[in-house]
Amino acid sequence: MIRKLTEAECKAAMEKGEFDHSLVAGPAAAIILTQSWCPQWVAMKTYLPKAEAALGDLPVYYVEYDIEPWASLEHEAFMTFKENTFKNREIPYVRYYRNGLFSRDSNYISLDGFKSRLGG
């Protein structure tokens, strides 16, 4: 399952310092934080349907925070949150979770690497 994070989910993460457990509960999940113009994100976005087919119901969430309607005034705040809280200034930024807990992160990664880190 691949879906875009909502404004409420992003704002809750900013308040709590982490994404809600309900998003990452289960055997594995990934959250991708990026900007729409990033060439590496464009490549990942292209292969995500293949990853989804291989991974089944494992959730993959993403937000392109530079183009979200709520981000017109707040994307700088979200970007600052991402960079300062998660200590990563590159995009795309991927957070991997296992059994509801953060397990590792990466930036751009190949399809095989992504599937491997997510458990496929």
C-alpha positions in Angstrom: 0.0 0.0 0.0 1.4 3.4 -1.1 -0.2 6.6 0.0 0.5 10.2 0.6 0.8 11.4 4.2 -2.0 13.8 5.3 -1.5 17.3 6.6 -2.7 16.1 10.0 -0.2 13.2 10.0 2.7 15.5 9.2 1.7 18.1 11.7 1.3 15.4 14.4 4.8 14.2 13.6 6.1 17.7 14.0 4.5 18.0 17.4 5.5 14.6 18.7 8.9 14.3 17.0 8.0 11.0 15.3 5.2 9.6 13.1 2.2 8.1 14.8 2.5 4.5 15.8 -0.7 3.7 13.9 1.2 4.4 10.6 4.1 2.1 11.4 2.6 -0.6 13.4 2.9 -4.0 11.8 5.8 -6.0 10.5 7.4 -3.2 8.4 6.7 0.2 7.0 8.5 3.0 5.2 8.0 6.8 5.3 9.5 8.9 2.5 10.0 12.7 3.0 11.0 14.5 -0.1 10.4 17.4 -2.5 8.7 16.9 -5.9 11.6 18.3 -8.0 14.3 15.8 -6.7 15.5 13.6 -9.6 16.2 10.7 -7.2 12.7 11.0 -5.8 11.3 10.9 -9.4 13.3 7.6 -9.9 12.0 6.1 -6.7 8.4 7.2 -7.4 8.7 5.4 -10.7 9.7 2.1 -9.1 7.3 2.2 -6.1 4.5 0.4 -8.0 6.9 -2.5 -8.5 7.9 -2.4 -4.9 4.2 -2.4 -3.9 3.6 -5.5 -6.0 6.4 -7.3 -4.3 5.7 -6.1 -0.8 1.9 -6.6 -0.7 0.2 -4.8 2.2 3.3 -3.3 3.8 2.6 0.4 4.0 4.8 3.0 2.3 3.9 6.6 3.0 5.3 9.7 1.3 5.0 13.5 1.4 6.3 15.9 -1.2 6.3 18.8 1.2 7.2 21.5 -1.3 3.9 21.1 -3.2 1.4 20.3 -0.5 -1.4 22.9 -0.2 -0.8 23.2 3.5 2.9 23.6 2.9 2.7 27.0 1.1 3.4 28.6 4.5 4.6 25.7 6.4 6.9 23.6 4.2 9.9 25.4 5.6 8.8 24.4 9.1 8.3 20.8 8.0 11.7 20.8 6.2 13.3 22.2 9.3 11.6 19.5 11.4 12.8 16.8 9.1 16.4 18.1 8.9 16.8 18.9 12.6 14.8 16.1 14.2 15.9 13.3 11.9 19.3 14.8 11.3 19.1 14.4 7.5 19.3 17.3 5.0 19.1 15.2 1.9 16.1 14.1 -0.2 14.5 11.7 -0.6 14.8 10.7 3.0 13.4 7.3 3.9 12.6 6.0 7.4 12.1 2.3 7.8 10.2 0.7 10.7 10.0 -2.9 12.0 7.3 -4.0 14.4 6.3 -0.4 15.0 9.8 0.8 15.8 12.2 2.9 13.8 14.9 0.6 12.5 17.1 2.5 10.0 17.0 5.2 7.4 18.5 6.0 4.0 18.3 8.5 1.2 17.9 7.5 -2.4 18.1 3.7 -2.7 17.6 1.2 -5.6 14.4 -0.8 -6.0 16.2 -4.0 -4.7 17.7 -2.1 -1.8 14.3 -0.6 -0.9 12.6 -4.0 -1.0 15.4 -5.6 1.0 15.2 -2.9 3.7 11.4 -3.1 3.9 11.5 -6.9 4.0 10.6 -8.1 0.5 
